[in-house]
Structures are given as structure tokens and as C-alpha cells.
């Protein structure tokens, strides 16, 4: 292929905007069970509901009194195996006081998936359900009884216990175990915390000072035994769900590398730092040793912060300084070996969010991350930056006793806070510990790069272990770019003693044994990691009894001078990979300083390629499900700076930034965008049957709704969703519009029928439609691609649509659309005709 020495073409032409309605689709799925005796089924549910009401009233009278609480009961609606409950009917939202769906969880019984929905029914509102059951009973002998879609899905109704409000992957705490609980409260009158504190004081529980506030949920930590909290279900109508607080994983402790002071001095003399106005990597970690000779010129003292002023800003552990060296230099070893000048194009910032002694109290990590962001933004509000977070909350591997689809991949308060920060929302940490996500004062969208977390024990079948070790919190964040690890380090240096006969666990180009994946995630959750970078390898002893990480299998980086005066050490795992990704993302900003955060994220992922080892597994995969499992292991592969920032004469990349208004404020779809792109039609047509590749990436940020209530329709986690579609070769633009937009058709006009091209895409429209970043690769002939120069971007459902009072579509939501055409082995120029069409000088080279 030609040298990549041309800039990407950034299009300023706006999309054609038109009113949009999603075409009607025939929905198929599992049929709803019909009870053998509908009359008996309905009567049993009625009896169970009345029994729950009576028992709830009795328990409330025997419990402590909480002033201001709304009397009522928490009721569990349990589905038949494999059947989804009808959430909309469980939460009517009719009137000022009404039954409200609080949380949804899935459990597995005898290998079958059961849904359990917890609904709070205020006193006097039981009739909402009783009336529907009575109508069902009155028509039970008919072929289609009234309310059958609601009633026939429900197997049982019972009074909720504390355990049924537990929606976390971890095991429910033992009865006599005093632990911290993450308590989620529904918001209604701003007195929720006072009521919780009143209850806690009466039962001897401890409530933390910090609170994280979402539009309809408050999250606070409570220290108690479950026997103390049990009564809260009876007297606190605010109680919505319970989870385990997130505790940061113990950081790796590594032996230092050989001191190479002479090499340090040489590199420092050859290094030209970036200007003060350059973009920066903000290392959110254990602090950074600002005075390190290789960092001081790129990290001002004023740009070093700590979430708690008593911690000071210097690195107390070493991990933050290790991350800073890689984030600044990329491959520090290569820089040391070079004799050429090193021109740095970005700078560093540091925020310490881990204490120097002990561990943080179990506070809410979303608030701490918000504090970190605010510190650097107040200090330097005009600087473009990316946030690098290479520490995660430790979680356990999925076991046979836990249903992976039910408990992995769901958002947490921490990942949701990062999603909110990325989407431009402000999180205000006040003096009394209260934390709020507000709806005003957008402070600019933020790009977070987060480690996927590390596997901590190893065996020969490391790939299976990685597939069972889910990405750690907050790496499941929709808006963050989550980074896993692969490795090309397979040879142990002969100078390292103690490793005679040891061998590399992972082959060259394979997933690093450290890397976690989202293979166990439920399919509705994003693909994580997004990309993988070098994270090192693991060595296996000759008899297979030991595993270790030699220096040869790690990356050289800067060392904090804590216990000695050495200035270099080695680091590895997904932390090192995340720091490299931060270096890459900030390098893209240095080249294209006006790009949105959504666009930088898109370019990182768009530039990624699977290694030969990964591609071999992809090629052998049978079916879309197997391909998707590998996608959840490797992400899109290994990103590359040159591909992310440069086109070539035979490899054209187009970049579009635009804003769309998904909904109209009344619960209806509002608009779609049609991009009729400058396209090298003539060149592609002349290539005829030659094989070419088209790659499309759509990136946008969502606003989170993190309550665990099923995340379907009204309670979708994301504020909105976007999708893309590409014009098919046999379609005109008018036919393309009519295929994807109901409003583009005349009354009674049928949807145009064109042959589906789903099989030409690696993932296809269904497999790529998760999260807030959608990417896919199409293979076909040049003649076919010549006719595909139009792309539509259109909305799908989100919680804004169902809650118009919170819908912020009118402001527009940003998205980045990146398309690449590659014509391998063809001596043609597809870049120049497009550059000429958009008015870009064609003699530009980089």
C-alpha cells in the first residue's frame, strides 16, 4: 500500500436533515406461555398479591417509624422461565402517586433465566393491579383474556425481602456480616437522605457523608448487617436497590529495573518538551513524582493535584509515575535507544486519588473521579486533555453458581458517573459531601481511557480464564475508551537469570494473559475492551508449576524515587496498555486539536487492526456468535497512530462531526441525518471486481440512567441511541431514505425491498448495535462500493424518549462518523479526487 502521508479529510458539509420515524418492524420472539387453567392462575396471583399486602402492613407496624415515608409495600413480580416481564405495565406513571418499578434482576434456577422486578406499591394503589387481575379473571375463558400480556408473564407475586433488592454480581452478604452497602434511593422530595439517616440511627447503622445524585436516583453507602437493614424494605419507600461498593484493586508491586543514569541524561538532553498550550494526558492515579528528570519539563508543579489536600501531590507508591512515563513518551525504551531528538507534542497533568496511607474509605468513586476532573479543569480550563485511569475495582471471576448474563456488564455508580462526565454533565462535590449530576453548565465533553482490569492468577489455558474474568468497574462505562492488553513479547532475555527453560504463556500477537474481557457480559452491554495495546506476557516454568513476569516481558518506564535513587523500572498489564492508549489519543489531539472527544475515541478504535494471531481465530470462527465472542475478547485489536491520523492515496479516511436531535420532546422520534459523501465513484467503478474494504465507525456519548430497572424502553440506561446505515448499490438516495425512514414514504407506500448486505459486514447491524460506539467492516467489490457513498445516522429509543421532561434533544447531541476506503494491491489514487471535490490542496503531504 502507498505511504500514509496525507491528512484525513474532515468534512464541513452538513448532513441533510429530515423528519424521522422508524419503519414498522415485525417483532418475533418467544411466545408468552398460556396457563393450562387461566382462571386458577389469575386467582392465585390475586391471592398472592393480597397476602403480600397484608403481610407488608403487619411488618410495617412492627418496624421502626420513619417520619415522611410513604406507607406501602415492596412487591416482587417473578416471570416464567425465559420470559420477559412487561415493565411498562408494572409502572403506570399515572397520577401523582402510583406504583413504581424500582429494580430488575435476573436469577438462574435449574439453568433457566428468571426475571424478578421489584415494584413499590403505595398504600391505596393496590387496586391498579387488582383491577387488571379481575378483568383477566372475568375474561379468562375467552381466547384472548384482558391483560393477558401482563398476567401470563407473571409466575408468582410475593413481598420483597432485602435480598431481592440486591442487583450486584457479588454474593449477598451473610446475615451476621457487617459490611458497606451501596444503597440506591428513588428521588421524590429531596428528603430521602434524611429518612435513611433516621432509619439508620434507630437500627444502629452508619451512613456515609457522600451522596451521588442522578436525575431520579440517589446513591449512598451504609455500613450495617443485613439483619439491621432488613426492616428498611418495610418502612422506606425510597429504597430502590442494593449493590456492593467498589474497592480499588491492589496495585502491582514490581522490582525496579537496572539504574541507567547515563541513558537518562542523554535522553533528557535530546528531549524537546511541548508548549504550555499543548494537549495533556491527565494521569489519575497515585500522584506523579513531578521532579523526575524525564517528567519535570512536561509536568508543571501547578498541574499536580490531590483529591484530598492532606495527601500532597507527590507519588507515594510509584504506579502513577510509571503511567506518566509511558503516557508522555509512549515507548520509553525506544526513545532511550534512539540517537535522534525527541519532540514531545503533549504534556502531563496529575491527580492523586489514592491516599498515601491505607485505603480510601468506601466512598463513591464517581465523586472522587469528578473531583479529579474539576481540579485540572479549574487550573487549566482551556487545555484539551484526556483522562487516563489505570486502576479498577476488583471483582471475582464468573463461576458456575452465578449467571454471567445476569450479573456482568451492568453499569455501576462509578461507571455511570464517568459516562455523565464524558457527556459534559457537571458533578458538583459540595462541602457536606453531597454530589449531584446537574442538567446545566455543560463543561465540555471529556475523553476517559480506562483499564479493563487484570487477571491475577494464571494457568496454561489463559484465554479461557480471560474469557471468564469480566472487565472490572468502571471499565464497563459506555462513553469511556476501555483498554485491554495483548503482547508481542515472547523472548526472555538471556541476561535475566533464573529463567532457564521457561517459556512464554501467550504467543506473539495474542491476548496478554493479564487482560480481562467482556465475553461473559450480557449481550445488551457494550463490547469491552474497545482496543488492546502491549501489556506484557507471563513466563511458565519448565514443569508448569510456576508463573512469573520477567523484565523482558514488561515495558520500561519512569520510576518514582521513593525507596532508592533509581529512575527506571518496568511495568506491565492493562495499566501499561492504558497509558499507551492515552499517549495515542493525545497525539491525535496534537495533530487535530479541534476534534471532539467523540471523534478522538472513534479514530483510536477505527485505526485498530487484529493481529495475525487474532485474525486466525476470527477466520476460524463459525457464525456471528463466535465472532462476537472474539470481538468481546480482543475489541477491534491494536490501534495505530499512523492509521489514526494519516490517509494515503489508496487509503482514504473521511471524518464527519455533526449534532442530531433524536426526539421531539413529546416521546416521538424527531430527525435523521443523511450524509451524501464526496466519493471516488469513478475510480472505484474503473476497478470493477477488485476487492476493497469499507470501514465505518459511529461514536457518540450518552447521558446515563443507572438505576437497575431492566434498561428497556422507558428505563433504558442510555439517554438516546444512534445507528448508521449505508446505501446499498442498487438503491437511489430516495429509495435508501424510504427503506430506513417511514416518513419518507407516501401514504400506503410499502417499504422498498433491496437485497440485504448483512453478510458482507463482519458484525452486521444487530451485533454492532450495543454501547455508544458502533464500528463495522464491509468487504466487497470496488464496483459495488462505488455506489455506496451515502450514510444515514438515525436515532433509536432511549430514556429521553419516554421521559420528555428530561429530554435534552433540542440542544442537539454530538456524533462523529468516520469512514475509510482501502484498495489494497491496487495502484490507484482515491484520495486526490475527493480532496479536489472538497477544496483541499492536493499537494499536501505530512
N, C-alpha and C positions, 0 to 999 in steps of 0.2 A: 504494500500500500504506500501511497505518497506520504511525504513528511507532513506531520501536523504542524503547520506554520501559519495558519490562517485563523483569524478570530472567529468565534461563533457569531452568527448573525442574530442580533437582538432586534426583534420586530416591534415597531412602534404603531403599526396599523391596528386599530381597534377591531374587535370582533363585531359581526353583525348580531344585534340583539333582537330577539323576538319573543313574544309571549309563549309560555311553555306549559304543556300538560303532558304528563307521562302517558304513553299509549296504554290502553286497556290490555291486560295480560291475563291469560288463563292460568290460574294458580292451581297446581296439583300438589298433593301431599298425602300424608297418612290419613285415612278416613277416621272419623270420630266414632268411637265404639257406641253401639246401641245396646243398652241393658236388656237382658233377657226378660226382665219384668220392670218396665219403666215406672209403673205405679209404686212398686216396692222400693226402687232406687230413689225416687223423689221423696217418698215418705221417710226413708232412712236419713237422707240428707237434712230434711226438715227437723227431724228429731235430734240429730247431732248438733244442729245449729242452736236450737232452743236449749239443749243441755249445756252447750258451751256458754250461752248467755247466763244461765242460772249459776253455773259454777264460777264464772267470772265475777258475778255480783257478790257471791259469797266470799270469794278470795279478796275482793276489794275491801269489803267490810272488815276483814281480819287483818289487813295490812296497815302500814303507816299511812298517815294522811298528808297529802301534798296540796297546799293551797294553790288554786288556779288551774289545776289539772282538769281536763275534760273527762268525765266518767265514761267508761266504755270498755270494750274488750278487744284484745288482740286474737284474731282467729286465723287458723291455718287452713287453706284450701289445698288439698293434695290431688294431683292428677292421676289418671290411669297411666300405666307404664307406656312410655314412648309418646305420650300425648301432651301437647302444649295447652296450658290454661288460657282462657280468653281474658287477658289482662284488662282490656278496656271495660268489660262488664263488671270487673271486680272493683273498679274505681270510677264511679259515675261522674264525679265532679259536678254534681247538680246541687245547687243551693250553697249557702254559706257553711253549713255543717253537713258533712257527708262521709260515707265510708271512704277510706283512702288506702290504696296499695302502698305498703311500706318497703317490702323487700321480697326478693325471689331467690331461691337457691335450688340446686339440683342435687339429688342424692341417688345413689345406686343401690338397689335391693335385688339380690339374686341376679346380678348382671343387667338389670333393666333400669332405665333412667326414669326418675320420678321428679316432677316439679312440685315445689311447695311454695305457695305465695302467702305471705302474712299480711292481713288486712286489719286496720283499726276500724272498728265499728262503734261510733259514738252512741251513747245511751239514747234510745228513742229512734234510732235509724236502722234497727234490725229489720224493720218492715221492708226495706229495699230488697233484701234477699228473700224474705218470706213470701212477698207478693209474687216474685218471679218463680219460686218453687211451687206456689199454689196454682199459678197459671199453667205450669208444666203438669202438675197433677191433674188439673181439670181437663187437659187435652192429651193425657198420657196414652189413651187408646187410639189416638189418631196416628196416621203415618208420619206426620211431622209435628210433634208436640211443640207448644210455645216454649221459647227459651231453651230449646234442646241444645243449641250450640254452646251455651254456658253450662247447663246442668250435666249433659252427657260427658263432659270432660272431667268432671269432679268425681273422684272416687270416695273421698272422705272429707269431713269438716271436723275440726277439733279446736279446743282452746290452746293458744300458743304457749309454749314454755320458753325459757331463756335460750335453750339450745336451738330452737327453731328460728331464732333471730340471728344465729351465728352463720355468717356467709363467707368465712375465711377458709383458706386451704388447710390451715393448721388444725390439729385435733382440738376439740372443745376442752377447755381447762377442767381439770379434776375438781371435785366438789370441795376439797379441803386445801386447794392450792390458791394462795393469794398472788394474783398476777395483775398486770396492767391490761386493761381492755380499751380498745378503740371504740367509743360509743358514738353512734350516728343518731342525731335527733332531727325530726322534721321541724321546719320553721313555720311559726304561725303568728306569734305576737311579741317576739324579742324577749320573752321571759323564760325561755326554755332552759337556759343555764341555771337560772335561779331555782327553778323547780328541781333540776337534777341535784344541785348542791343541797337543797333542803332534804331530799330523799337520802342522799349520801350521808349527811350529818346524822340522820336518825338511825341508819344501819351501820355506821362506823366505817364507811368507805371514804377514800381520798380522791378528790377531783383535781386534776392539773389546772394550772393557770392559763394555759394557751388553748385557744379555740380556733379552728379553721372553719370559715363560713363560705358555703356555696349558696347559690340562689335559693334553694329550698332545703338545704341540709346544713346542720352544724356538726362538727366533729370534735370530740374532746376525749381525753384519756381519764380513766377511772381505775384506781387500784382497789381491788376487792376480791373476795372469794365469790364463786358463783352463787353460793347459798345466800350471800348478802344481796346480790343483785337480783335474785330471782323475783322478789316482790315488785321490782320496777315494772315488770310486764303488766301487773295488775293495776298500778296507780299512775303510771306515767304515760299519757297518751303520746308524748313527744318521742318515745323510744321507737326507732325505726330498724336498726340493725346493729350487730356487734362484729368486730373484727379483732385480729391480733395486731398490736402496734409493731412498727418496723424498727428493728435494731440493726445498726450497721455491722457489716461483716468485719471480722478481724483482718486487719491488713497483713499482707505478706511481709515476713521478715527475712531479708536476704543478706548473705555475706557480701562484704564490699569487694569491688574489683581492685586490681593492682593499681597503685598510685602511679599516675603518669603526668607528673607536674610539667615536664618539658613539653609534652604534647599540648597540654592546656595552654601554656604560654604562647606557643606557636599559633594555635587556633585563635586565641584572643587577639593576637596582633593582626591576623588576617580577616577578622570579622568586622563588617560594616553594619552597625545597627540601623534599624528602620527609624524614620522620623517619628516625632511625638504624635502626629496626626494619623499615623498608620493604624490599621485594624489590629485587634488584640485577641489573644486567647485568654479568657478568664479561667484560671485553674482553681476550681472549688474543691478544697482538699484539706490537708493538714497544715496549710501555710507553705510558703516558699522561702528558702534562705536567700533573701534579697541580695546579700553581699557576695554570693558565689561569683567568681571571676568570669564565668561564661554567661551569667544571667543579669548581672548588675546593670549593664548598658542597655538592657531591654526591659527592665522592671524597676520603675521609679519607686522610691520609698512611699510616696503618696498613693501609689496604686496597690499597696499591700494592706489588707483589711482583715478583721476578725469579727465574726458574728457576735462575740462577747468581748468587749474591750479589755476584760481582765485576762484574756488568753494571750495577749500580744500577737504579733503577726508573723513572727519567725516560725519556721518549720520545726516542730518538736519531735517528729517521727522520721521524716525522710521521704515519705511517699510523695508529698506534694512537690518537692524539689526534683524527684525523679521524673514526675509527669511534666514538669516545666521544661526540663532539658529536651525531651522528645517533642513537646508541643512547639518549642521555639525552633529547634534545628531539624526536626524530622529524624533523619538517620544521622545521629551524632558520630557514630563510628566512621561513616563515610566522610563526614566533614573533617574529622581528625586526620584521616589518611590522605586527604586531598592537599595539593600544594597551591590551589587556586584561592583567590579572595572569596569570602563568603558574604554575600549581600543579603542580609535579613530584610524581609518585606513586611513583617508584622512584629508586634510587641507582646508583652505579657501583663496580666493583672493577676492578683492572688487574693482569694478569700479563704480564711481558715474557718471551717465549720465543724471541726472536731476538736474537743478540748485537749489540752496538753497533759492532763492527769485524769485517769479514769475514763469513763464514757459519758456521753451526754445522758441526762435523764430522759426517760422515754417521751420526749416531746414530739410534736408533729413535724415531720421533716419537710413538709410543704412550706411551713412558716419559716424554717431555717433557710431553705433554698430561696424563698422570697427575700429574706434579709440579705443574703449574699448578692442577689441581683441588684437590690436597691443601693447597696454600698458602693458598688463600682459605677452605677448609673448616676448617682448623685455627684460622685467625684468627677467623672468624665462623661457628661450626658451626650456629647456629640460623637464619641468614638464608636465605630462599628466593631462588634465583638461577637465571639461565640463562647458559650459556656461549656466547659469540659468537666464532667462529673464521673470520676473513675472509681467510686465507692458505691456499694449497693447494700441492700438489706438482705441478710442471709435467709434462705428458705430451704426447705427439705426437698429431696427428690420425691417425685411422684411414686407411690407404691401401689400394690395391688388393692390395698384397703381403701384407697382414695380414688374417686372417679376423676381422671385428668380433665375430661371435658367440662366438668362441673366446677373445678376449683382452680384452674390455672389460666392466666391471661387476663383476668378481670382487673379493672382499674383499682387503684388504692387512693387514699387521700394524698399521698406523696406524688404519685404519677399524675393524678388529676390536677394538682397544683402546678406541676410543671407544664401540663397541657394548657392551663389557663395563662401562665406566664408567657408561654410561647405565642399564644394567640393575642397577646397585647393587653391582657387584663392586668390591673394593678392589685397586688395583695399588700394590705396595709398592716404592719405589725405595730400595735399600739403599746403604750406603757403598761397596761394591765394584762398584756398577753393576748388580747383579742386579735384575731386575724380575719380579714374579710376579703372576699373577691368582690370588687365593686363593678358596676356597669358603666363607669365613666372614666375619663382621664387615661385613655389608652396611651401607654408609654412606649409604643413601638414593639413590633413583633421580635421575638428572641429565638435564637437557634441554640438548642441544648444538644450536646453529644454525651451519651450516657453509656457506660459499660453494661454489657449483658450479664455480668457476674461470672464467677469462676467455679468450675468443678474442683473439688478439694480432695477427692480420693480417686485413685486411678486403677485400672485393670487393663488387660490386653484388649478387650472389646470396648475401647474408649468411645467409639462412635455411638454404640448403643447407650452407653452411660450418658453421653452428652445429650442424646435424644430424650432421655428420661429426666434430665436435670433442667427444669424450666428457667427461663430468663428471670433474673431477680429484680425486685422492686428497686427503683422506679423504671426499669428498662422496658416495661410494657406500655409506657407513655406513647400515645398516638402521634403527638407532634414532634417528639424528640427523635433524633437520629441515633438509633441503638447500634452499638458496635460490638461485634464478636471477634474471634481470633482464628486465623489459620496459621500455617507455618511453612517456611521453606528451609528451616534449619534442621538438618538431618545428620550432620557430620560432627562428631565430638573431636575437638582439637587435641592433637597428640600431646600437647604440652600440659593438659589437665590430668593430674594424677588421680588414681582411684577409680578409673572408668574402663579399665581393660576388659574387653569383651562385651561391654554394654552396647545396646542398640537403641535407635530412635523408635519411639512408640508410633508416631504418625509418619506416614510417607510424605515426601515433598509435595507441596501444594494441597495437602489435606487439611481438614479442620484441626485446629490445635486441641490437644486433649483438655486444655483448660476451659474451652468455650462452652457456654450454655446455649440452648436453642429454644424455639417455641413449638417444637414438634408436638408436645402434649397440650398446647393451647387449644381451647375450643375454637372451632373454625371461624367464629364471628370476630375473633380478635386479630389484631394486626400481625403481619409477618415480622418476626424479630429473630435474629438481628437483621438490620437493613443491609449492612455490609460487614465484611471481615477484613482485618489487617493483621500484620505479623504479631503473634502473641507468644511465640516460642514453642518449644517441644518438651517432651518428657523422655528421659532415658530409662531403659529397662535393664535390670541386671541379668547376667547370663542364665541364672536359674529361675528368673521370673519372680523372685521373692521380694525385690525392692524396686522402687521407682524414685527417680531424683531428677533435678533440673541443673545440669552443668552450665557453667558460664557460656559455653558455646551455643547453648540453646536459648539464650536470653539476649536482650538488647542493651548496648552501652548507653549510659545516661549520666546526668549530673547527680552528685551526692551531697546531701546536707552534712556539714562538718559538725556532727553532734558529739560523737564519742572519740573521733580521731580527726586528723587533718587531711585525710584523703578526699579527693574531689570527684572521683568517678566511682560508679557502681554499676550493677546490672539490674534489669527489671524485666518482667515478662507478663504473660497472661492478658486478660482483656483490658486491664488498666493501661498497659503499654499500647495496645491496639487503639484504645480511645484517644490517647494523647496524639498518636499519629493521625487519626481522623481529624482531630482538632487542628493540627498543623495543615492538613489538606484543605479543610473548609476555610480557614483564614487565608490561605494562599489564594483561593478562588476569590475571596473578597478583595485581596490586594490587586488582583487583575481586573476585577469588575466591581468597583467599590459601590456602585449604585444598585446592585442586585438586592432583591428582597431575601429575607431569611428563608422563605419557602423555596426560592429559586436555588439558593446555595445548597440546600438539602437535596433538591431534585438533581442538581448536577453531580453531587457526590455519588448518589445512587445510580444515576444514568451512566456514569463513567465506569461502573463496576463490571467486571467480567469474571466468569467462573474459570478457575484454573483447569489445567488438563485433567487433574485427578477428579475435580468436581464434575467437569463436563463428562467424563467417562461414566460416572454414576448417573448423571442426568440422561445420557443416551441410552443406558440400560433400563431406565425406569419404565415400568409398564403402566400406562394410564395417567390421567391427570392427578389422581390422589397421590400416587407415588412421587410424581414430580413436585407437587405442592409440599409433601413432607421434606423433600430435599431442599426446597426453597426455604422452608422454616428452619433448616439446619444451616445453610450457607448464606442466606439472604441473596442478594444479587451478585455476591462474590467480592472480588478485590477491586476497590476503586483506584483510579489513576489520575494524577494531576494533569498530565498532558491531554488525556481524553476529556477531562472535565473542563478544560479551558481552551482547547485548540481544535479547530476543524482542519480538514485537508481538502485538496482539490477533489479527491474521490471519497471524502467522508464529511458530509455536511450536517451541521447541527443548527437548528433553529430554536430560539428561545422567545417565549411569549409570556408577558406578565399582564394580568388583567384582573378585574374585580366584577363579580356577579352578584345579583340579588336573588337568592334562592326562593324566598317565599314572599307573599304579598301582605303579611300582617293579619290575614284572616284565615290562615290554615290552608292556603292553596299554593301550588307551585306558581312561580312568578315569571321567570325568564330562562332562556337558554342562549348560549353563545355559539355562533358558527364562525370558525376561522377558515377563510378561503386563502390558503397559504401560497406564497411565492414558491413555485415548484419547478424543478428541472425537467419538465414534461418531455420536451423534445429529445434531450439526451437519453433519458430513460427509455423512451419509445424506440430510439435507434438501437438500444442494446437488446431489444427483443426478449428472447428466452433466457438471457443471462440471469443467474441467481443473485439476488440482492437482499438486503436486510433493512427493515424499518424498526426503529425503537421509539416508544412513546412513554413519557413519564409525566404524570399529573400530580402536583404537590400543593397542598393547602393545609391550613391549621384550623382545627375545630375548637369550639368552646365546650368544656366538659360538663356533664351532668352525672356525677359519680355515684349517686345512690344505687344500691344493688336491687333494682326493681325489674330485672328482666331485659332491659335495654332493647326493647322492641317498640316500634311505633312511638307512642307518646313518651315513653321513658327511654328512648334511645340515648346512649351515652353521649353521642356527638350532636352538637347543635345543628349540623347540616352535613350532608354528604354530597360529593360531586362525582361524576363519572365522565369518561370520554368515549367517543365512538369515532371511527374513521370511515370516510366514504368508501363504498365498495366500487370496484372497477366498472361495473355495469350500470351504476347509478348516476343520474344528474344530481346537481345540488338540490333541486326541487324534490326529487324522489328520495334523496337522503333525508331531507327535512321531514317529509311525510312519514318516513319509516320510524323516526325517533320522536316525533312531536305530534301529538293528537290534534293540536290546534292548527297545524299546517294543512290539515285535510278539510275538504269541503264536507258539508253535512251529508251523512250516509256514505261518504267515500271510504273505501276499505284501505287497510294498510298495504302499501306496496310490498310485493314479495320478491326478494332477491336472494340468491343462494348465500347461505351463511358462510362466513370465512373463519369461524371459530377455530377450526382445526389448523389453520395456518399460524395461529398465535401460540406461543409456548404455554401460556397460562389460560387464556381465554377470559371472556367478560365476567364469568362467575368467580373464578379462582383469584383474580386480581382485585376484586371489589371489597377489600377489607382495609380498615385503617383509614388514614388520610393521605396516603401516598400510594399511587397506583402506577405500576410500570409493567410493560409487556414488550415482547419482541416478535415481530412478524417476519416470516421468510416466504419468498415467492419470486416471481419473475419480474424483471425490470419493466416489461410492457404492462404488467398488472399494476405495479406500483405507480406507474406514470399517471394513472387515473385516480389516485388516492389523495390528492392534495387538499382535502378539506377535512377538518376535525371539528366535532361538536363537543362542547362541555355543557353539561346539564345537571340539575340538582336531583337528589333523591331525598327520602324522608330523614328528618332529624327532629330533636325535641323542640326546636324553634317552631316548626310547622304546627305542632299540636298545642303549643302554648304561646299564642300570638302576643300576649302581654310581655313576653320576654324576647320576642323575635327582633333581632337587630339587622335583618336583611337589608333594610333601607340604606344602611351605611355602606353596603357592599362588602363582600368577603373576597379576599385576595386569593389568587391561584397562580401557579407557574406551570406552563406547559412546555415541555422540551421534546423535540423530535429530531432524530438522527437518521440519515440515509447513508448506508455504506455500500459501495460497489467493489467488493474485493476482487482482485485479479483482473480488473477492467481498467484499461488505460484511457480514462475519460475525466472530464472536469465538470462536476456538478455544482461546485461552489461558485464559480465565476458568474454563470448566468443568473443565479439567484441574487448575488451581490449587486450585479448591474441593475436588476429589477427594483431592488430596494434603495438604490442610490449609494451603495457603499463602494469606496475606491477599490478597484480590483488588484492593485499592485501592492496591497498591504501584506506584509509578512511579519511574523513575530519570532 
